[in-house]
Amino acid sequence: MEAEGRVPGPALPAGGEGPGADSHLAASALGTARGPLLAAAEVLALDDEEDDLEVFSKDTSLTEVNSFSPSVPISPSSMINQYKFEDGPELRDLFITVDDPESHVTAIETFITYRVVTKTTRGEFDSSEYEVRRRYQDFLWLKSKLEEAHPTLIIPPLPEKFIMKGMVERFSDEFIETRRKALHKFLNRIADHPTLTFNEDFKIFLTAQAWELASHKKQGPGLLSRMGQTVRAVASSVRGAVKNRPEMFTEMNNYMETFSQKINLLDKIAHRIYKEERDYCNEMKEYGPIHTLWSASEEDIADSLKGIAGCIDRCCRATEKRMAGLSEHLLPIMHEYILYSDILMGVLKRRDQIQGDLDSKVDALANKKTEKDLFSEEIGKLEDKVERANNALKADWDRWKQNMQWDMRSTFTNVAENNLRYYEE
Protein backbone atom coordinates (compact mmCIF):
# COMPACT_ATOMS: atom_id res chain seq x y z
CA MET A 1 0.00 0.00 0.00
CA GLU A 2 1.25 3.46 -0.86
CA ALA A 3 0.12 5.12 2.34
CA GLU A 4 0.96 2.40 4.80
CA GLY A 5 4.24 3.94 5.89
CA ARG A 6 2.34 6.84 7.44
CA VAL A 7 0.07 4.70 9.59
CA PRO A 8 1.09 4.32 13.26
CA GLY A 9 1.00 0.85 14.77
CA PRO A 10 -1.41 -0.13 17.53
CA ALA A 11 -0.52 0.92 21.05
CA LEU A 12 0.96 -1.86 23.17
CA PRO A 13 1.42 -2.16 26.92
CA ALA A 14 4.70 -0.64 28.00
CA GLY A 15 7.50 -3.17 27.75
CA GLY A 16 5.02 -5.93 26.96
CA GLU A 17 4.94 -6.83 30.67
CA GLY A 18 2.09 -8.17 32.74
CA PRO A 19 -0.25 -11.08 32.37
CA GLY A 20 -2.50 -9.23 29.91
CA ALA A 21 0.15 -8.23 27.35
CA ASP A 22 -1.00 -10.61 24.66
CA SER A 23 -4.62 -10.06 25.69
CA HIS A 24 -4.16 -6.36 24.89
CA LEU A 25 -2.91 -7.42 21.46
CA ALA A 26 -6.02 -9.59 21.09
CA ALA A 27 -8.28 -6.71 22.10
CA SER A 28 -6.52 -4.36 19.66
CA ALA A 29 -6.82 -6.89 16.86
CA LEU A 30 -10.53 -7.38 17.51
CA GLY A 31 -11.11 -3.65 17.91
CA THR A 32 -13.89 -1.83 16.09
CA ALA A 33 -15.63 1.48 16.62
CA ARG A 34 -17.82 -0.19 19.27
CA GLY A 35 -16.26 0.72 22.60
CA PRO A 36 -18.20 -1.78 24.76
CA LEU A 37 -16.74 -4.72 22.85
CA LEU A 38 -13.21 -3.51 23.49
CA ALA A 39 -14.07 -3.12 27.15
CA ALA A 40 -15.37 -6.68 27.18
CA ALA A 41 -12.12 -7.92 25.68
CA GLU A 42 -10.18 -6.46 28.61
CA VAL A 43 -11.41 -9.23 30.89
CA LEU A 44 -9.25 -11.67 28.91
CA ALA A 45 -6.25 -10.78 31.12
CA LEU A 46 -5.63 -13.59 33.61
CA ASP A 47 -5.43 -13.05 37.33
CA ASP A 48 -2.98 -15.89 38.00
CA GLU A 49 0.14 -14.69 39.76
CA GLU A 50 2.35 -17.55 38.56
CA ASP A 51 3.99 -16.74 35.23
CA ASP A 52 3.76 -20.31 34.00
CA LEU A 53 -0.02 -20.37 34.42
CA GLU A 54 -0.74 -17.41 32.16
CA VAL A 55 -2.74 -18.45 29.11
CA PHE A 56 -1.17 -15.74 26.97
CA SER A 57 2.27 -15.64 28.58
CA LYS A 58 4.18 -12.38 28.92
CA ASP A 59 7.22 -14.22 27.60
CA THR A 60 5.60 -14.19 24.16
CA SER A 61 4.49 -10.55 24.03
CA LEU A 62 4.88 -8.68 20.77
CA THR A 63 7.15 -5.99 22.15
CA GLU A 64 9.65 -8.49 23.58
CA VAL A 65 9.87 -10.53 20.40
CA ASN A 66 10.21 -7.49 18.21
CA SER A 67 11.98 -4.23 19.05
CA PHE A 68 10.89 -1.45 16.74
CA SER A 69 13.40 1.21 15.85
CA PRO A 70 12.11 4.79 16.34
CA SER A 71 13.48 5.68 12.92
CA VAL A 72 11.50 2.96 11.14
CA PRO A 73 7.91 3.83 10.19
CA ILE A 74 5.48 1.34 11.70
CA SER A 75 2.88 0.23 9.20
CA PRO A 76 0.81 -2.94 8.79
CA SER A 77 3.28 -4.61 6.47
CA SER A 78 6.40 -3.29 8.20
CA MET A 79 5.00 -4.50 11.54
CA ILE A 80 4.27 -7.97 10.18
CA ASN A 81 7.64 -8.14 8.43
CA GLN A 82 9.56 -7.25 11.60
CA TYR A 83 7.50 -9.62 13.71
CA LYS A 84 9.39 -12.92 13.69
CA PHE A 85 8.33 -16.07 15.46
CA GLU A 86 10.97 -17.79 17.52
CA ASP A 87 10.81 -21.25 15.97
CA GLY A 88 10.17 -21.79 12.29
CA PRO A 89 8.89 -25.09 10.92
CA GLU A 90 11.45 -27.84 10.62
CA LEU A 91 12.30 -29.59 7.36
CA ARG A 92 9.32 -31.75 6.45
CA ASP A 93 9.22 -35.07 4.61
CA LEU A 94 5.44 -35.54 4.51
CA PHE A 95 3.07 -33.20 2.65
CA ILE A 96 -0.71 -33.73 2.69
CA THR A 97 -3.45 -31.88 0.81
CA VAL A 98 -7.20 -32.27 1.26
CA ASP A 99 -9.21 -30.93 -1.67
CA ASP A 100 -11.77 -31.68 -4.40
CA PRO A 101 -14.92 -32.41 -2.33
CA GLU A 102 -17.34 -34.68 -4.17
CA SER A 103 -20.97 -35.41 -3.33
CA HIS A 104 -22.28 -38.99 -3.32
CA VAL A 105 -25.98 -39.86 -3.25
CA THR A 106 -27.16 -43.40 -2.50
CA ALA A 107 -30.50 -44.93 -1.61
CA ILE A 108 -29.48 -44.87 2.05
CA GLU A 109 -27.50 -41.66 2.52
CA THR A 110 -25.87 -38.61 1.02
CA PHE A 111 -22.25 -37.89 1.91
CA ILE A 112 -19.17 -36.00 0.78
CA THR A 113 -15.76 -37.47 0.03
CA TYR A 114 -12.51 -35.51 -0.15
CA ARG A 115 -9.38 -36.21 -2.13
CA VAL A 116 -6.34 -36.75 0.09
CA VAL A 117 -3.03 -36.35 -1.75
CA THR A 118 0.17 -37.35 0.06
CA LYS A 119 3.72 -36.67 -1.08
CA THR A 120 6.63 -38.05 0.94
CA THR A 121 10.30 -38.98 0.89
CA ARG A 122 10.08 -41.41 3.80
CA GLY A 123 11.57 -44.85 3.31
CA GLU A 124 8.70 -46.71 5.03
CA PHE A 125 6.33 -45.65 2.23
CA ASP A 126 6.31 -47.81 -0.91
CA SER A 127 5.71 -44.82 -3.17
CA SER A 128 6.46 -41.10 -3.12
CA GLU A 129 2.89 -40.03 -3.89
CA TYR A 130 -0.59 -41.31 -3.01
CA GLU A 131 -4.09 -40.19 -3.89
CA VAL A 132 -7.13 -41.56 -2.07
CA ARG A 133 -10.66 -40.42 -1.33
CA ARG A 134 -11.95 -40.26 2.24
CA ARG A 135 -15.29 -39.39 3.82
CA TYR A 136 -15.81 -37.81 7.21
CA GLN A 137 -16.36 -41.17 8.92
CA ASP A 138 -12.85 -42.22 7.85
CA PHE A 139 -11.38 -39.19 9.60
CA LEU A 140 -13.37 -40.07 12.73
CA TRP A 141 -11.98 -43.61 12.59
CA LEU A 142 -8.41 -42.27 12.34
CA LYS A 143 -8.92 -39.97 15.31
CA SER A 144 -10.33 -42.78 17.45
CA LYS A 145 -7.40 -45.08 16.52
CA LEU A 146 -4.89 -42.37 17.46
CA GLU A 147 -6.62 -41.80 20.81
CA GLU A 148 -6.64 -45.56 21.43
CA ALA A 149 -2.94 -45.94 20.61
CA HIS A 150 -1.79 -42.72 22.32
CA PRO A 151 -4.25 -41.95 25.17
CA THR A 152 -2.02 -39.30 26.78
CA LEU A 153 -1.02 -37.44 23.62
CA ILE A 154 -2.94 -34.40 22.38
CA ILE A 155 -4.80 -35.50 19.25
CA PRO A 156 -5.83 -32.56 17.00
CA PRO A 157 -9.57 -31.81 16.88
CA LEU A 158 -11.92 -32.63 14.02
CA PRO A 159 -14.83 -30.39 13.01
CA GLU A 160 -18.18 -31.48 14.43
CA LYS A 161 -20.11 -34.14 12.54
CA PHE A 162 -23.16 -32.04 11.75
CA ILE A 163 -23.81 -28.30 11.66
CA MET A 164 -20.82 -26.24 12.75
CA LYS A 165 -21.20 -22.92 14.52
CA GLY A 166 -22.48 -20.20 12.24
CA MET A 167 -23.46 -22.66 9.48
CA VAL A 168 -27.03 -23.35 8.35
CA GLU A 169 -26.92 -25.78 5.41
CA ARG A 170 -25.08 -29.08 5.93
CA PHE A 171 -24.24 -29.54 2.24
CA SER A 172 -23.83 -25.88 1.29
CA ASP A 173 -20.63 -24.83 -0.47
CA GLU A 174 -19.64 -22.74 2.54
CA PHE A 175 -20.07 -25.66 4.95
CA ILE A 176 -18.16 -28.08 2.72
CA GLU A 177 -15.27 -25.64 2.24
CA THR A 178 -15.08 -24.90 5.97
CA ARG A 179 -14.97 -28.63 6.70
CA ARG A 180 -12.37 -29.24 3.97
CA LYS A 181 -10.04 -26.67 5.52
CA ALA A 182 -10.53 -28.19 8.98
CA LEU A 183 -9.80 -31.72 7.70
CA HIS A 184 -6.72 -30.44 5.86
CA LYS A 185 -5.44 -28.85 9.07
CA PHE A 186 -6.24 -32.00 11.07
CA LEU A 187 -4.07 -34.23 8.86
CA ASN A 188 -1.22 -31.75 8.66
CA ARG A 189 -1.13 -31.29 12.42
CA ILE A 190 -0.79 -35.07 12.73
CA ALA A 191 1.92 -35.09 10.04
CA ASP A 192 3.87 -32.45 11.99
CA HIS A 193 3.60 -34.32 15.29
CA PRO A 194 6.84 -36.13 16.23
CA THR A 195 5.00 -39.28 17.39
CA LEU A 196 1.61 -39.37 15.67
CA THR A 197 3.14 -38.95 12.23
CA PHE A 198 4.66 -42.46 12.47
CA ASN A 199 1.43 -44.16 13.59
CA GLU A 200 0.65 -47.19 11.41
CA ASP A 201 -3.08 -46.38 11.16
CA PHE A 202 -2.21 -42.90 9.94
CA LYS A 203 -0.05 -44.41 7.19
CA ILE A 204 -2.89 -46.76 6.21
CA PHE A 205 -5.34 -43.85 6.15
CA LEU A 206 -3.08 -41.97 3.72
CA THR A 207 -2.21 -44.87 1.42
CA ALA A 208 -4.92 -47.58 1.42
CA GLN A 209 -7.61 -47.72 -1.21
CA ALA A 210 -11.23 -47.59 -0.02
CA TRP A 211 -11.74 -51.37 0.07
CA GLU A 212 -8.39 -51.86 1.87
CA LEU A 213 -9.30 -49.27 4.49
CA ALA A 214 -12.73 -50.87 5.00
CA SER A 215 -11.04 -54.25 5.55
CA HIS A 216 -8.56 -52.73 8.02
CA LYS A 217 -11.37 -51.06 9.98
CA LYS A 218 -12.98 -54.44 10.62
CA GLN A 219 -9.83 -55.53 12.46
CA GLY A 220 -10.36 -52.87 15.15
CA PRO A 221 -11.52 -53.53 18.76
CA GLY A 222 -14.91 -55.14 19.13
CA LEU A 223 -17.98 -53.77 20.87
CA LEU A 224 -17.16 -55.42 24.20
CA SER A 225 -13.67 -53.91 24.16
CA ARG A 226 -15.04 -50.45 23.47
CA MET A 227 -17.65 -50.91 26.22
CA GLY A 228 -14.87 -51.91 28.61
CA GLN A 229 -12.99 -48.70 27.87
CA THR A 230 -16.16 -46.69 28.47
CA VAL A 231 -16.85 -48.45 31.78
CA ARG A 232 -13.30 -47.80 32.97
CA ALA A 233 -13.59 -44.13 32.02
CA VAL A 234 -16.88 -43.80 33.93
CA ALA A 235 -15.44 -45.63 36.93
CA SER A 236 -12.46 -43.29 36.91
CA SER A 237 -14.70 -40.21 36.91
CA VAL A 238 -16.79 -41.64 39.78
CA ARG A 239 -13.69 -42.27 41.88
CA GLY A 240 -13.09 -38.53 42.13
CA ALA A 241 -9.79 -36.75 42.47
CA VAL A 242 -6.60 -38.77 42.24
CA LYS A 243 -4.82 -38.90 45.58
CA ASN A 244 -1.24 -38.85 44.34
CA ARG A 245 -1.53 -36.62 41.27
CA PRO A 246 1.74 -34.70 40.72
CA GLU A 247 1.46 -30.94 41.20
CA MET A 248 2.42 -30.35 37.57
CA PHE A 249 -0.76 -32.02 36.32
CA THR A 250 -2.91 -30.17 38.82
CA GLU A 251 -1.47 -26.95 37.39
CA MET A 252 -2.19 -28.19 33.87
CA ASN A 253 -5.80 -28.87 34.84
CA ASN A 254 -6.20 -25.40 36.38
CA TYR A 255 -4.56 -23.85 33.32
CA MET A 256 -7.01 -25.59 30.97
CA GLU A 257 -10.04 -24.56 33.02
CA THR A 258 -8.93 -20.93 32.76
CA PHE A 259 -7.96 -21.31 29.10
CA SER A 260 -11.39 -22.74 28.29
CA GLN A 261 -13.12 -19.74 29.88
CA LYS A 262 -10.91 -17.25 28.05
CA ILE A 263 -11.07 -18.86 24.62
CA ASN A 264 -14.87 -19.17 24.85
CA LEU A 265 -15.09 -15.49 25.76
CA LEU A 266 -12.81 -14.58 22.85
CA ASP A 267 -14.99 -16.64 20.53
CA LYS A 268 -18.15 -14.85 21.70
CA ILE A 269 -16.55 -11.43 21.24
CA ALA A 270 -15.30 -12.36 17.76
CA HIS A 271 -18.75 -13.60 16.67
CA ARG A 272 -20.40 -10.50 18.11
CA ILE A 273 -18.04 -8.26 16.17
CA TYR A 274 -18.62 -10.26 13.01
CA LYS A 275 -22.42 -9.94 13.43
CA GLU A 276 -22.18 -6.17 13.98
CA GLU A 277 -19.95 -5.79 10.92
CA ARG A 278 -22.43 -7.81 8.85
CA ASP A 279 -25.38 -5.68 10.00
CA TYR A 280 -23.38 -2.51 9.36
CA CYS A 281 -22.49 -3.69 5.85
CA ASN A 282 -26.12 -4.55 5.07
CA GLU A 283 -27.19 -1.05 6.11
CA MET A 284 -24.56 0.54 3.87
CA LYS A 285 -25.79 -1.55 0.93
CA GLU A 286 -29.19 0.14 1.38
CA TYR A 287 -27.87 3.68 1.86
CA GLY A 288 -25.72 3.76 -1.29
CA PRO A 289 -28.56 3.32 -3.82
CA ILE A 290 -30.73 5.73 -1.81
CA HIS A 291 -28.19 8.55 -2.30
CA THR A 292 -27.91 7.70 -6.00
CA LEU A 293 -31.70 7.94 -6.43
CA TRP A 294 -31.73 11.12 -4.36
CA SER A 295 -29.17 12.75 -6.65
CA ALA A 296 -31.57 12.36 -9.60
CA SER A 297 -34.06 14.75 -7.98
CA GLU A 298 -31.56 17.27 -6.53
CA GLU A 299 -29.64 18.90 -9.36
CA ASP A 300 -27.83 21.41 -7.11
CA ILE A 301 -26.28 18.77 -4.88
CA ALA A 302 -26.31 15.84 -7.31
CA ASP A 303 -22.52 15.60 -7.52
CA SER A 304 -22.16 15.62 -3.73
CA LEU A 305 -24.82 12.93 -3.32
CA LYS A 306 -23.18 10.75 -5.98
CA GLY A 307 -19.86 11.24 -4.19
CA ILE A 308 -21.42 10.10 -0.92
CA ALA A 309 -22.93 7.07 -2.69
CA GLY A 310 -19.52 6.17 -4.12
CA CYS A 311 -17.89 6.58 -0.70
CA ILE A 312 -20.50 4.32 0.90
CA ASP A 313 -19.89 1.73 -1.81
CA ARG A 314 -16.12 1.75 -1.17
CA CYS A 315 -16.68 1.47 2.58
CA CYS A 316 -19.02 -1.45 1.98
CA ARG A 317 -16.41 -3.29 -0.10
CA ALA A 318 -13.73 -2.64 2.53
CA THR A 319 -16.04 -3.94 5.28
CA GLU A 320 -16.79 -7.09 3.28
CA LYS A 321 -13.06 -7.65 2.88
CA ARG A 322 -12.54 -7.30 6.63
CA MET A 323 -15.44 -9.68 7.34
CA ALA A 324 -13.86 -12.23 5.01
CA GLY A 325 -10.62 -11.95 6.99
CA LEU A 326 -12.48 -12.58 10.25
CA SER A 327 -14.40 -15.59 8.91
CA GLU A 328 -11.35 -17.15 7.23
CA HIS A 329 -8.68 -16.56 9.87
CA LEU A 330 -9.99 -15.54 13.29
CA LEU A 331 -13.24 -17.47 13.79
CA PRO A 332 -11.87 -20.90 12.74
CA ILE A 333 -8.87 -20.56 15.10
CA MET A 334 -11.11 -19.61 18.02
CA HIS A 335 -13.37 -22.58 17.36
CA GLU A 336 -10.46 -24.99 16.90
CA TYR A 337 -9.03 -24.09 20.30
CA ILE A 338 -12.43 -24.43 21.94
CA LEU A 339 -12.34 -28.02 20.68
CA TYR A 340 -8.73 -28.31 21.83
CA SER A 341 -9.73 -27.31 25.37
CA ASP A 342 -12.15 -30.27 25.53
CA ILE A 343 -9.48 -32.58 24.12
CA LEU A 344 -6.91 -31.46 26.71
CA MET A 345 -9.32 -32.03 29.57
CA GLY A 346 -10.00 -35.54 28.21
CA VAL A 347 -6.26 -36.29 28.00
CA LEU A 348 -5.76 -35.16 31.60
CA LYS A 349 -8.63 -37.41 32.71
CA ARG A 350 -7.07 -40.38 30.95
CA ARG A 351 -3.77 -39.70 32.66
CA ASP A 352 -5.61 -39.53 35.98
CA GLN A 353 -7.28 -42.84 35.16
CA ILE A 354 -3.87 -44.51 34.79
CA GLN A 355 -2.75 -42.88 38.03
CA GLY A 356 -5.95 -44.04 39.72
CA ASP A 357 -5.32 -47.65 38.64
CA LEU A 358 -1.89 -47.47 40.24
CA ASP A 359 -3.25 -45.92 43.45
CA SER A 360 -5.92 -48.63 43.78
CA LYS A 361 -3.32 -51.40 43.41
CA VAL A 362 -1.07 -49.76 46.02
CA ASP A 363 -4.02 -49.55 48.42
CA ALA A 364 -4.93 -53.19 47.73
CA LEU A 365 -1.35 -54.26 48.43
CA ALA A 366 -1.35 -52.39 51.72
CA ASN A 367 -4.55 -54.15 52.80
CA LYS A 368 -3.49 -57.66 51.84
CA LYS A 369 -0.82 -59.75 53.47
CA THR A 370 -1.00 -62.53 50.85
CA GLU A 371 -0.33 -62.38 47.10
CA LYS A 372 2.21 -59.64 47.68
CA ASP A 373 4.45 -60.86 44.88
CA LEU A 374 1.61 -60.74 42.37
CA PHE A 375 0.57 -57.26 43.45
CA SER A 376 4.16 -56.03 43.41
CA GLU A 377 4.58 -57.14 39.80
CA GLU A 378 1.33 -55.42 38.76
CA ILE A 379 2.32 -52.26 40.61
CA GLY A 380 5.69 -52.22 38.86
CA LYS A 381 3.98 -52.42 35.47
CA LEU A 382 1.53 -49.67 36.41
CA GLU A 383 4.34 -47.45 37.68
CA ASP A 384 6.06 -47.80 34.31
CA LYS A 385 2.78 -47.05 32.54
CA VAL A 386 2.19 -43.92 34.66
CA GLU A 387 5.75 -42.71 34.03
CA ARG A 388 5.38 -43.18 30.27
CA ALA A 389 2.01 -41.40 30.33
CA ASN A 390 3.45 -38.51 32.36
CA ASN A 391 6.46 -38.10 30.08
CA ALA A 392 4.34 -38.27 26.92
CA LEU A 393 1.86 -35.69 28.20
CA LYS A 394 4.54 -33.32 29.51
CA ALA A 395 6.35 -33.29 26.16
CA ASP A 396 3.10 -32.88 24.20
CA TRP A 397 1.89 -30.18 26.60
CA ASP A 398 4.93 -28.00 25.96
CA ARG A 399 4.59 -28.53 22.23
CA TRP A 400 0.86 -27.72 22.29
CA LYS A 401 1.39 -24.52 24.28
CA GLN A 402 4.06 -23.36 21.83
CA ASN A 403 1.78 -24.07 18.86
CA MET A 404 -1.17 -22.38 20.58
CA GLN A 405 0.84 -19.22 21.26
CA TRP A 406 2.11 -19.25 17.67
CA ASP A 407 -1.44 -19.56 16.31
CA MET A 408 -2.85 -16.88 18.59
CA ARG A 409 -0.07 -14.37 17.93
CA SER A 410 -0.10 -14.86 14.17
CA THR A 411 -3.93 -14.76 14.04
CA PHE A 412 -4.30 -11.56 16.03
CA THR A 413 -1.41 -9.90 14.23
CA ASN A 414 -3.09 -10.76 10.93
CA VAL A 415 -6.41 -9.34 12.16
CA ALA A 416 -4.68 -6.18 13.41
CA GLU A 417 -3.00 -5.70 10.03
CA ASN A 418 -6.35 -6.13 8.25
CA ASN A 419 -7.96 -3.59 10.60
CA LEU A 420 -5.22 -1.03 9.90
CA ARG A 421 -5.60 -1.54 6.16
CA TYR A 422 -9.39 -1.20 6.52
CA TYR A 423 -9.17 2.15 8.30
CA GLU A 424 -6.65 3.38 5.71
CA GLU A 425 -9.11 2.58 2.97
N, C-alpha and C positions, 0 to 999 in steps of 0.2 A: 504494500500500500504506500502511496506517495506521502500521505500525511502522518504515517504511523510514528515517525521519529519525534513528532511534537506532542505525543500523547503521554502523560505521566502514568507510571504504573500504579497499581492499587496500594493503598497504605497498609503496612504490615506492623505487627507489634514490635516494639523496639527490641532489637537484638534477637528476635525470634524466641524469647524465653517464655516460660510459663506453660502450664498444661494446656492452654487453649490456643497455642500458636497456630497449629495446623487447622484448628476449628475456625479461627479468624479467616484463614485462607479459604476455607469452605464457605463461610458466610459471604465473603467478598465475591467468590465465584458465583454463588447463587443469587447475588444481589440484583434487585430490580428497583424501580421507583417506589415500590410499596414498602414503606418503613417498617410496618408491623412484622413482615416476614423476616426482615433482617434481624429484628429484635428477637424473634423466635429462634433464629439460628444461633444466637449467643449462648443458649442453654446447652449447646453441644460441648462446651468446655467441661472436662471432668473435674471432679472434686478430690480425686485420690491424691494423697500426698506422696506416695511412692512413685518414683519416676518410671519404674518398669511396669506399672499398672496403667499408664496412660494409654488410651486407645489411639490417639494421634500424638505420638511421642514428640517431646520438644527436641529430641536428637535429630529429628528429620524435618525440622522447620525450613521453610524456603530461604530465609535470610542466612542460616548457617551453611546451607549447601552452596549458596551462591552469593558472593559478595559483589554488589554492583559498584562500579567506579562512578564517582560523581561526574566525571567528564563524559560518560557514555550516556546518550539519550535512552531512556527506558520506554520501550514501546512493546506492543504485543509480541511481535516476532523477535525483537531483541531480547525480551524477557525469556521467551521460550527457548531461544538459542543458547543463552547463558546458563539456563537451568539444566544442570546435568545430574542424572541419577548416579548413585554411587556404584552400582554393579550392573553392567550391561549383560545381555544374554550370552551364554557360553556358546561355543561352536556346537551346532546341532547336526545329528546324523539321521533324523527322522522328521519328515515333513508331511503333514496331513491337511487335506482340504475337503470340506463338506460343501457341496453345491448341487445344482441341478435337481431341485425337488420335482417329484413326479407323482401325480395322483393316480390311485388305483381304486377301481370300483368293482366289487364282487357282489354276489347275491346276499352275502352275510354282512359285509362291512365296507366302509370306505376309509382308505388310509393313504398316507404320503410316504414315499421312500426318498432317500437322499443318496446321491453318489458320494462315496468316500474314496478319495484318491490318496495313495500313500507312496511316497518316494523315500528311499533309504539307501544307505551305504553299509548297513550292519551285516556282518557275516552270517548271523543266525537266520536271516531271511534268504529264501531260495531265489528271489528275484529282486531287482532294484525298484520296481514299480508295480503297484497293484491298484485295481479299480473294482470296487464292489458296490452293491446297493444295500442300504440298511433302512429299516423303519424304526420308529420310536421305541417299540418294544425291544428291539435288539440293543439299543443304548441302555435301556433299563436293565436288561440281562447283564450287560457288561458291568454296570455300576454295582449290581448286587454281587457279582462274582469278585469284584475288587474288594468290596466290604467284607466278604466272607474270607478272602485270603489275607487281607491286611486290616483287621478290625481296629487297630489303633493308629492307622494312618489317615490323613485327611483327604478323603475322596472328593474331587470337584463336584459341584452340584449340577443337576440336570434341570432344564425348565420343567414346569409342572405338566402333567399329562393332558389336562384339558385347557380351559380358558386361562390365559395368563393375565396378570393385572393390566388393566387398561385396554384389553382386547375384547371384541364383541363376537366376531365371527371366527369359528374354529378353523375353517378352511379358506379364510380370506388370504389374499396375497401378503398383507401386512403381518398376519399371524405366522404364516409359513416362513416368511423371511426372518422374522424375529426368532423363531425356533431354530432355523438353519444356523444363524449366527451363534446361538447359544450352544448348539451341538458341535459346531466347529471349535468353539472355545473349550468345550468340555474335553474333546479328544486331544487338543493341543496342550492343555494343562496336564493331562496324563502323560503325553509324550515328553514333556519337559520335566516330569517328576523323576528323581534319581532312582526310585524303586519301582513305582508303578509302570514305568515305561518298559520294563523287562518282564512284566507279567505274561504268562503264557496265554491266558484268555484274551488279553488285549491284542496279542499277535494274531490269534485266531480270528478275532473280530475284524481286524484290518485286512486279512488275507483270504479267508475262507469264502467260497461261493455260498449262495443262499442255502442249498441243500446240505452242504458240509456243516454250516453253522447250525442248522436245524438238528442235524444228527448229534453234534457236540452238545447242544443244549439238553438233549435227553439224558446225557450222562451226568447231569448235575445232581445235587442232593434231593432225596425224595421228600414227600410231604411230611412224613414222620420226623425226619431230620430237621426240616424247617420249623415244625411245631416245637421240637425240643429246644431250638435256639430261642424261639419266642417265649417259651415257658421260663427258660433260664433268665432272659432279660426281665420278664415281669417279676420273677422271684428276687432278682437283684434290686429292682426298684422298691419292692416291698420291704426289703431288709433295712432300708434307710441309709444313713451316712456310713461310710467306711471308717472303721475305727483307726486304722493305721495309715490313712492316706498321707503321703508326703506333702509338706507345705507348698511345694512348687505347684502341685496339681490343684490344691485349694485356691491358690492365686490365679491359676489359669481359669478355673470355674468362675471366680469372681470377675475376672477380666471379661469373660464372654458374656456374663449377665449384663455388665455395663455396656459392652460393645453392642449387644443386641438392642438395648434401649436406644443408644445413640444412632445406630444405623437405621432403625425404624423411624426415628424422628427425622433424620435427614431425608429419608425416602418420602415421608409425608410432606415436608417442606418443598422438595423438588417437584412432586406432583401438584402441589397447590400453585406453585409458580407457573408450571406448565399450563395448568387450567386457566389461570389469569391471563397469561400471554395469548392463549387460544381465543378467549373471549374478547380480549383487546383487539386482536387481529380481525376477528369477525365484525366487530364494530367499525373498524377502519374500512373494511371492504364495502360497508354500506355508505359511509360518509363520502368516499371518493366520487362515486357516480352522482350523489346528490349535489355536490359542488359543480360538477360538470353540467348537469341539467340546469342548475341555478344560473350558471354563466350565460345560458342561451336567452334568458329573460332580463339580464342586467348588463346592457351594453357598456355602461360607464366603468363597471368593475369586472368585466368579463375576463380580462387578462389575469387579474389578481385571483379570481375564483378558479380559473384553470390552473394557475400556479399552485394554489392550495391543493387542488385535486391531484396534481402530479406529485406534490410532496407527500400527500397521504399514501399514494400508490407506492412510492419508494419506501416509505416507512413500513408499509404492509409487507413488502417483499423482504426487507431486512428482518422484520419480526418472524416471518416464516422461516427464514434461514436460521435464526437463533433457536426457534422451536425444534427444527430438525436436528440441530446440534445437541439439544437437551435429550430428545428422544433416542438419538443414536448412541450417545456417549455417556451421559450422566445417569439416566433412568435405568438402563440395563445393569450398570455397575452397582447401583444401590440395591437393586433387586437380587443380583447375584450374591452379594454379601449378606443380605437377609437370609438367603438359603444357606450360605456358609455358616452363619451363626447357629442354625439348627443342627447342621452337620457336626460342628465342633462340640456342641453339647452332647450329641450322641456318641462321639468318640470318647469323650471324657467319661460317660456312663459305662461304656464298654471296658475302659481301663479300670474303673471302679469295680466292675463285675469280676474281673480277673483278680483284683486285690481282695475282694470279698470272698472269693473261693479259697484263697490262701488263708485269710483270717479264720474262716470256718474250720479248715483242717487243723490249724494251730490250736484253736479252742478244743476241737475234738481230741487231739493228742494230749492236751493238758488234763482232760477229763477221763482218759482211759489209761489204765495201767498195762493192758495187754495190747497186742498188735502194734507195738511201738515201732517195730522195724518197718512194717508196711506203711504206717502213717508217715514216718520219717522220709521214706522214699518218695511218697506222693508230695510231701511238703517241699522236698528238694526240687522236684519237677515244676511245681507251682511257683517257687521262688525264681527259678530261671525264666519261667513264662512272664512273671510280673516284671522282671528286670528287662527282658526284651521289649515288652510293651511300653515300659517307661522310657527306654532309650529311643524307641521308634517315635513315640509321641513327642518327646522333647525336641528331637531333630526336626520333625515335621512342623512342630509349632513355631520354631524359629524361622523356618522357611516360609510358612504361611504368613506370619506377621510381616516379613520383609516384602512378600508379594502384595499383601494388602496395602501396606504403606506406599509402595510403588504405584499401585492402581489408583489409590485415592489422590495422591499428589499429582499424578499425570492427568487424571480426570478433571480435578478442580482447576488445574492450571490451564487445561484446554478450554474449560467453560469460561474462565476469567478472560482468556485471550479472545474468545468469541464475543463476550460482553463488551470488551473494549472496542473491537471492530464494529460492533453493532452501534455503539454510541457515536463512533466516528462517522458512520454512514448517516 
